[in-house]
């Protein structure tokens, strides 16, 4: 995979105990790493086949790096699950969230000399936070929210400068015994009144449990409140949020005696509607734009459902019969869907990493037509993925590979 090697940004993480992490990669042509120490707030607390190129998109993407690679050999790298989203595409930077051996970072990728420059902020330390997990990274109107889980619970951190720095962590909830799989979102109640929401489940063990939410208003997070109690509330999982000023939406998984289904609910005036059945499936991811709601999930392949009547009815599409859905994002009429593209159905059922390629479909006409995108070519061992579309239409994919976290801007391809 010669082009990836040529384009890769290779740098070493400086992980001194108790030290803050900040590093800048000067350019692809210069391997020198210049590190500057910054102070991490002591109040940070504990915690979990390619399509045709699109001329307009190429122009829109010119301010962003076409490819960026965080390479760390011999360690465990984590990125947020699709339902939580882990990348934000801004007009002049791509901001991502990842962990290295249980330490969580937020990185800014900017175009530099035909390559990329990466700067990083370290959010957690093993001494205080244990082995931490990155959960989600979201942004709205200049306000960015990073959500992570450590040994003492789930924590939120805000940034007011596009991820260059973060405020002290605020504890949202105690750590769950099972998989909380939280999701977050931000919306503007007015031009000067941002709000935020976090949704997660609290299972006794494994997957599935009661659903909880916490909302942020006037600088304060509310106490966790159980929601959607009228539906088998002990077996819900994988909430995915999308929030707008007039309504907040959630798609989630519902386990009905071992039969998994995807449901959708809407909150208006602080009250959730009765959930609406979408289709059989698991691990949904939600996006909404241009009067269309998109929900991706997997059930006998990677699938996509969309609604043009605010969830009253749904149309269903099969993206890949051997795929596992990863993430979806949209802005205006531009939509991107990522999925794990396995070499066989058997490999998909077994989630065999050595058979998993990164599959993607991109549409510029609200799903009327789609283009295939192979950001990692035919390379396997491409793991958890997430994506975003900037306000100017730039399409960004972010995913985990062996010893690496990778970023690509469409139409980059191997």
FENCORMO-V250313 format. One record per backbone hydrogen bond with DSSP energy under -0.5 kcal/mol. CO is the residue of the C=O (numbers start at 0). NH is the residue of the N-H. If there is no record, write none. Layout:
# FENCORMO-V250313
((CO & NH) (CO & NH))
This chain:
# FENCORMO-V250313
((0 & 4) (1 & 5) (2 & 6) (3 & 7) (7 & 9) (8 & 10) (8 & 70) (12 & 14) (13 & 15) (15 & 18) (19 & 21) (20 & 121) (21 & 35) (22 & 119) (23 & 25) (23 & 33) (26 & 29) (28 & 30) (29 & 26) (31 & 25) (31 & 33) (32 & 34) (33 & 23) (38 & 40) (40 & 43) (46 & 152) (47 & 149) (52 & 54) (53 & 57) (54 & 58) (55 & 59) (56 & 60) (58 & 61) (59 & 62) (60 & 63) (62 & 110) (65 & 408) (67 & 406) (68 & 70) (69 & 71) (69 & 404) (70 & 10) (71 & 74) (74 & 76) (75 & 100) (77 & 98) (80 & 83) (80 & 84) (83 & 136) (84 & 136) (85 & 96) (87 & 89) (87 & 94) (92 & 89) (93 & 108) (94 & 87) (95 & 106) (97 & 104) (98 & 77) (99 & 102) (101 & 131) (102 & 99) (103 & 122) (103 & 123) (104 & 97) (105 & 120) (106 & 95) (106 & 108) (107 & 109) (107 & 118) (108 & 93) (109 & 116) (111 & 114) (114 & 111) (116 & 109) (117 & 24) (118 & 107) (120 & 105) (120 & 122) (124 & 128) (125 & 129) (128 & 150) (129 & 131) (132 & 148) (135 & 146) (137 & 144) (139 & 142) (141 & 143) (141 & 161) (142 & 139) (143 & 158) (144 & 137) (145 & 156) (146 & 134) (146 & 135) (147 & 154) (148 & 132) (149 & 152) (152 & 149) (153 & 171) (153 & 172) (154 & 147) (155 & 169) (156 & 145) (157 & 166) (158 & 143) (160 & 163) (169 & 155) (172 & 153) (177 & 179) (179 & 200) (182 & 198) (184 & 196) (186 & 188) (186 & 194) (189 & 192) (192 & 188) (192 & 189) (194 & 186) (195 & 215) (196 & 184) (197 & 213) (198 & 182) (199 & 211) (201 & 209) (202 & 176) (202 & 177) (205 & 178) (208 & 235) (209 & 201) (210 & 226) (211 & 199) (212 & 224) (213 & 197) (214 & 216) (214 & 221) (215 & 195) (216 & 219) (219 & 216) (224 & 212) (226 & 210) (227 & 230) (231 & 234) (232 & 235) (234 & 254) (235 & 208) (236 & 252) (239 & 250) (241 & 248) (246 & 243) (247 & 266) (248 & 241) (249 & 264) (250 & 239) (251 & 262) (252 & 236) (253 & 255) (253 & 260) (254 & 256) (255 & 258) (257 & 259) (258 & 255) (259 & 280) (260 & 253) (261 & 277) (261 & 278) (262 & 251) (263 & 275) (264 & 249) (265 & 267) (265 & 272) (266 & 247) (267 & 270) (270 & 267) (275 & 263) (278 & 261) (281 & 297) (284 & 295) (286 & 293) (288 & 291) (291 & 288) (292 & 306) (293 & 286) (294 & 304) (295 & 284) (296 & 302) (297 & 281) (300 & 298) (300 & 302) (301 & 318) (301 & 319) (302 & 296) (303 & 316) (304 & 294) (305 & 314) (306 & 292) (308 & 311) (314 & 305) (316 & 303) (316 & 318) (319 & 301) (319 & 322) (321 & 341) (323 & 339) (326 & 337) (328 & 335) (330 & 333) (332 & 365) (333 & 330) (334 & 362) (335 & 328) (336 & 360) (337 & 325) (337 & 326) (338 & 340) (338 & 358) (339 & 323) (339 & 341) (340 & 356) (343 & 347) (344 & 348) (345 & 349) (346 & 350) (346 & 351) (347 & 350) (350 & 352) (351 & 354) (352 & 355) (352 & 380) (354 & 342) (354 & 356) (355 & 381) (356 & 340) (356 & 358) (358 & 338) (359 & 372) (360 & 336) (361 & 370) (362 & 334) (364 & 367) (370 & 361) (371 & 50) (372 & 359) (372 & 374) (373 & 376) (373 & 413) (375 & 378) (380 & 382) (383 & 399) (385 & 397) (387 & 395) (389 & 392) (393 & 389) (393 & 395) (394 & 409) (395 & 387) (396 & 407) (397 & 385) (398 & 405) (399 & 382) (400 & 403) (402 & 71) (403 & 400) (404 & 69) (405 & 398) (406 & 67) (407 & 396) (408 & 411))
